[in-house]
Amino acid sequence: MADDTNETKTCACGAECKCAAKAAAKPEEKVPATATKDFTWHGPDGETIDYTATAEMIPIWDDDRKLIGHMFMLSQVANGDRYADKDDRPVTFCWNGGPGGASNMVCIGGQGAVRVPTQGEKHLPNDTPMEDNPYTLLPSSDLVFIDALGTGYSHVDANYDAKKVWGVDGDADAFARGIIAWLTAHKRYDSPVYLYGESYGTMRNAVVFRVLGEKGYGVHGVIEQSTILDYDPVMPGNDAYYMGMVPVYAATANYFGKAGAGVDKYEWFQKACDWVNHTYAPAIVQGDMLPADEMRDVAAQMSELVGLPTDFLVEKGLRIELDTFRKNLLKDEGKTLGRYDTRFTTYAYQDVQGDNEFYAGEDPSYDGINAAYVDAYMKYLHDEIGFEGYPNYEALSMKVNMDWNWTHTAPGTMGPAQVPNVAYDMATALRRNPTARILFFGGIHDAATPFWNVMHDMSKLFLPQALKDQIEYHVHSNGHMAYADEDAMKQMAPELKAFYARKHVAA
């Protein structure tokens, strides 16, 4: 009898074809084997921790037991008698953002056991050597770094529709399933669970926090680094966008000696925040209804804060786009500023390369670390741990980014919104789990996710004081990626240690 896949039949199209072959499902891609290796971390004060690093592909399934895909996870789990009680040992799930970003940066740069050391605002050489990370979370928690599906080594199964997981809600559901799968595979059912997200990863955190609770898994702590909760301020002309940017502009002008000479950087940043709240906000919401003399008076005050000329600010109606600021603050030096960290600079482009979309994507603060981080991460995974992986590590997938579904249904709302606001998810999850704690980290030079907007978004939730007491805020000198700032990491490390020391007991 002939094999079904080779049997030719007459199709509806009227031609003979191999129908069964055409109807066959796409073949599954070969999944690399798990790799593990034992290491010893050496801390700055002589402390040592033996730990096992495991690089693995964790399968995740939907409710109908259909394979969604495999999530790449790198775990660093402490060993020894001191860490034997895994029921009491926290495990923190970490990720970057994008959307479309893998999680190599928060590992090799930020919270992992090894790191690429920073060199301030200097561009890192591609062959920058790794070292034991003096600021790692490993003393406080075991760590699991997860690549989002379609990024890094994580793959959506060939027979599954990627659009179901490339969006605010689908992504959070996939991550929740991935976390549960890791806890199950490693028999860590009772371990205190923490979430650590950066950038879009903070938006993911808020939804995963809620979704895990709905699936019966409690979260003990949520750490938000470089936070964005409400995407409305990124819409063109939104007043909250301009209000959030002013303190960043002020801190940047202070750094380059264009404003606030001799004033402490945090004092200058806070002065700008206060000015936004009390002077700028009531002025900017009036638009061209603001009388000309008041416009000029506000512009003069703004000029003192951000280092741009009064006439220039009046001409722009007090509304300064980030790219406008980046191009103009150091224009007389022929330089342009970074976006993730406005202290980074590069040489200005020629006018012929003046395309706004191109310029918005150019960022010396990203260029300065990206290649060094990817190179180091590949060496760690492949040369040190022995993971085979795939031919390409997708550190930043623009396909995932461009195909992202931003629609989100916040709890308690009537339906999906095209512009997501996950602050409501955060508040709902905290109301359901009032012993959980939340920690927000912000940087005064972060123009991607301004700290003023975080405070503004949380203030609009009108949480009761008992829940507000579960939340803490810390602002540092860094830009978007705190691990590129040695001073910020030094300040964050004891704050994180204290956060974990409190466990999940309410104050």
N, C-alpha and C positions, 0 to 999 in steps of 0.2 A: 504493500500500500504506500502511496506517495506521501512524503512529509507534508503536513498542512501548510507550512510556510512556502513550499515550492509549488503548491497546487494552483494552477491558473484557472480563473473563472471569468465569466462575462459580467462586468460591472454595470451599474446604472448608466455609466458614461458610454456604454456600448463597446468598450474595448476590453481585451483580455489583459488582466494584471494579477499580481500576487496580492490578493486582497488581505489575506491573513497577515502578511508581512507588513503591509501598510498600516494595518490596525494595531500592530504590536506596540507595546509601550516602549518608551525610550530606555536604553540600557542604563543601569545604575553605574555610577563612577566608582572605581576602586577606592576604598577608604584606607588611608595609611594606618599602620599599626601604632599602638600606643608606645611611647618611649618614656622611661624613667631614669633618673640618676640622683644619687645622694650628694649633697653639698654641705659645706659649713659656712655660715655667715659670720663675719667678724665685725662687731660693732665698734664704735669710736671709743668706748670706755672699757674695752677689753672683753665685753660680753660676746659669747659665741652661741649660735643656735645651729644644730644639725637639722637639715630639712631635706625633704624629697621633692624634686621637681618632676612633674608629670605633664607631658604634652600628649593630648588625646583628642579624638573626634567623638563627641557624645551625640548619639542619635536622639532626635526629638520627634514625637508623634502627635497627631491631632486626636480629637476625641473618638474618631472612628478607627483608630490604630493605623492610620495612613502615615507613612513616613514623610515628615516635613523636610528633613534634611539633617545634616551633621554640623554641630557647632564645635569649632575649635576652642579648646580650653587649656590654658596653661595654669597648673596649680603649683603652689609652693606651700608644703605642709610640714610644720615643725615636728621633730621627732624627740625621743628621750623621755625620761620619767616625768620631767616637769610638765610635759605637754601630753601625758598619757590619757588624761580624762577628756576625751573628745566631746563629751556631752556639755562640758563647760567652756570649751575652747571655741571662740568665735571663728566664723569663716566669712570673709568679705569677698563679694563678687564685684569685680571692677571692670569698667569699660570707658572708652572714649565716646566720641559723638559723631558728628558729620551733619545729618545722617549719611552713612556710607564709610565711616571711619572704623578701622580695626582698633584693637586695644594694645598695640605695641608701645605707644607713647606713655600711657599711664603706668605700664609695667617697667620698661627699660629706662624711663625718665623719672617716674614719680614714686610709686609705692612698692615696686618689686624688690627682691632681695639684692639684685645687682642693678647698676645703672650706668648711663653715660654721664660723666660729670659735666656740669655746665661751665661755660666760660663767659658768664655775663652776657653782654649784648654782642659778643663776637660770634662770627660764623664758624661753626664747628667743622673741623676736618672730617672727611668721610671715615678715616681710620682711627677715630678717637677711641682709646681703649676703655673697657669696662672696669668697674671696681665694685666692691661691696657697697651697697647703698646705706649710708649712715642714717638716713631718714625713713627707711622702710617701715611698713606697718607690721612686718613679720613678728616682732616681739609681742604685739598685741593681738594678732589674728592670723590665722591661715588665710591664704590668698588664692583667688581663682580669677584669672583674666580671660574674658570671653570676647571673641570676635563676633560681631553681628553677622547674620546670614547674608552671604554675598560679599563679605569683606574678609580680609586676612586669608585664612584657610577654611573658613566656614562656607558650606555649600548648601544651597537649596536643592533638594532631590530633583532629578531630571523629570520625574513624573508629577511634581507638585508645582502649582502656580505661584511663582515668586511674588506676584502682586499681593498675595494674601498676607505676606510677612513684611513687605516693604511699605510700611505705613505706621503711623503713630500707634494705633491699637493693635494691629497684627504683630508688629515688632515687640511690643511689650508682652503680649501673650506668648510669643516664641521664647523670649528671655525668661519668663516665669517658668515655662516648661523646661527650659534648659537648666535652670537652677534646681528645680525639683529632680530632674534626671541626674544631675551631679550628686546631690545629697543622697539620692537612692543608691547610685552606683558605688559611692564611697562610704555608705552606711553612716552618714552624719545627720540622721533624722532630727536629733535633738540639739544640735549645735546652734548657738545663737547666730542668726543671719544678719549680716550688714550689707548694704548696697553702697558702692562708691562710683559715682558718675561724674564725668566732665563734659561741659558744653552740652550738645544735644543729649548726651548721656544723663544729664540732670533731669531733662524732660522725661527720658525713658525711666529714670528712677521713680519719679512721682507716680507714673502709671503702673510700673511693676510693683511698687509698694502696695498699691490698692489691689491689683490683680492677685498677687500672692496671698493676700489676706482672704480674698474671695475663694481661693483654692484651698484654704485651710492651713496656710503656712505663715506664721507670724514673722514680722521683720522687727529686729531689735534696734537698728539704727540706720539712718540714711545720711550719707555724706555727699554734699552738693558742691562741686568745685567749678567755678566759672559758670554760673547758673543762668538758664533761661527757662521760664515757666510759661510765659504768655508771648505768643508770636505776633500779637497785634502791633507792637511798636516797630516791627520791621516793615510794616506796610507803608507805602509812600505817603509822606506828608503827616504821619501820625505825630501828634504833639509829644507823646511820651517818649518817642525816639529822641527828639531834640533835648528833652529834659534829662534823659539818662546820659546823653553824651557830654553835656557841659562839664560835669565833674571830671570826666576822663580827659577832656581837653585841658582843663585847668591843671591837673596833675602833670600832664605832658609838658605844658608850657613852663611849669615850675621846674621840671627836670632839665629842660634845655636852657634855663635861665631867661626865659621870655616873660615870666610873670612871678610874682611872689618871692622876689629875691630875699634870701635870708630866713624865709618862713619854712618851718618843718613841713615835709611833703604831706603827711597825714592831716595836719592842721589846715593846709591849703585845700586839700581834697574835701574835708568836712565843711570848710567855709563855702566852697562851691555848692555842696549838697544843700546847705542851709539857704544859700542865695536862690537856688533853683526852687526850693519849696516856698519861699516867702516873697520873692520878687519876680523871678523869671516865669514861673507857672502862670500867675494871673496876667502877666503881660502877653505871653505867647498865645494863650487861648483866644485873645481878642483879634489876632490877625491884623488886618489893615484898619480895623476899628480903633486900634490904639492910637491916641493922638500923637502927632509927629514929635512934639517936644518930649513926651514920655518915652517914645521909641528911642530917641537919641540919648536920653538919660539912662535908660536900661542898657543900651548898646555900649555906652561909656563904662558902665560898671562891668559889663561882660568882657569888654576889651581888657580891663585891668586883670580879670581872672584868667582869660584864655590866650592872651598875647596876640590877638588879631586886631587890626585897626578899627576904630569906631565907625568910620565911614563905610568900611567893607561890611561890617555887621548890619548897619542900617540898610545898605543895598540889598542884603540877603534877607531882610525882614526878621532878623534875629535867629533865623533857621540855618544852621551850618551843618551840611552833610559831612559825614566822616571823610569821604574822599576829598572834599574841598579843604578840610582841615589838614589832612595828610599832605596835600600838595602845597599848601601855602605857609605853614608855620616856619619851615626851613627853606623856603623858596630862594632866599638870597644866598644860600649855601649850595644850591643845586641838588638838594636832597629831598627825599620823600620818606614818610614814616610807615611803620608797620601797622597792622590792624589787630592781630592777636596781642601784640605788645608794642605800644606806640613808642617805646624807647629805641627800638631797632630802626635802623635807617638803611637806605640804599640810594644809589644815584638816580636822579629823576630821569624819566623816559623822555625821548624826543617827542615833539608835538605830533609827528606822524603816527605815533603809537598811543594816541590819545583816546582810544576806544574805552568807554566807561566800564563796560563789562570786563574787558581784559584787565584794566587797572585795578578794579575792585578785587580781582583774584590774585593779584601780585602782592606778596607779603614777605618782607625780609625776615620777620620773626618766625615764619614757618620754614622758609628756605634755610635758615640758619641752623636748624636742628634735624629736619626731616630725614635727610639721607644718612646722617650719622646714626640716628635711632634705628632705621630699618636695617642698616648693615649690622649693627651690634645685635639686634634681635635675631636676625638670621643666624649669626654665629652662635648665639646662645642656644637657640633651638636645635640647630643641626650639628654643630661641632661639639658643643658641650653636652647637650642632653641626648642627641642621636636620633631626633625625629626626622623622618624622611620628608614629609610634607608633599606639596605639589610644586610644579614648575614655577609658579608665580605666587608671591604673597601680595594680596591686594590691600595695601595699607590705606588707600583712600579710593573707593570706587565711585566714580562720577556717574556710572550707570545707576547704581542704587540711589544716589543722591537725586538724579534727575527724574527717576521713576517714583519717587516717594509720594505716598498718599497722605496729605496733611490733614485730612478730615478726622475729626475726633469728637466722640460723644462723651462729654464730661458728666460725671454722676450728678443726678438731680436736674439735668437740663432736658429740654423737650426733644432734642435730636442732634444730629451731627452738625458741627460747625466747620467751616472751611479753614478757619484760622484757629489753631488749638490753643487752649489755655488750660494747662494741667495743674495749676495751683489748686483748683477745686478737687482734683484727684488726691493731691497731697493732704489737703484739709480733711477730706472724707476718710482717708486711710488713717490719719492721726486720731480722728474722732472715734473710729472703730478700735484703734489700738493705742490708747492714751499713755501707755508706758513706753512707747517707742520714743527715740530721740532723733532730732534732725540737726545737722551742722552745716551751715552755709559758709563757704570760703569765697572771698572776692578779691580782685586785684584792682588797684587804682589806675593801672595802665592798660586795662582790658577794654578794648573798644568793640569786641565781638559780643560780649555779654555784660554790659555795664551793671555795676553793683547797685546803683541807685534804683534801677528797675526792679531788682529782686526785692529790695525793701518796700518799694511801692506796691508790687504785686501781693506780697504777704500782708501788708497793712490793709488791703481791701477785703481780706477774708474775715475780719472782725472775729478772730478766734477768742475764746474765753481765756482768761489769764492762766488758768491751770494748764492749758495746752501751749500757750505762748512760752510758758516756763520750760517746756520740753525742747525749745528751739534756741540755738545760739548762732551768732553771726560773728565772723572774723574777717577783717579786711587787711590785706598785705600789699607789699610794694610791687608784686608781680603783675604780669599781663594775664592773658587767657590761660597759658600753660604754666602753672606755678612751678613746675619742676625745672623750668629754664631759669629760675631765679634762686640762687643759693640762699640769700637772706630770707626769702619767703619760706623755703623749705625748713630752715632752722626754726622759724617761728611756728610753722604748722605742726612740726613733729611733737612738741610737748602738748599742744592743744588736742591733737589726735589721741595721744596717749591718755590724756585726762578724759576724753570723750569715751574711750573704750573702758576705762577704769570705772566709770559710772554704771557700766553695763546697761541694763534696761530698767533699772529701778527708778521710779518717779521721784522727783525732788520732794 
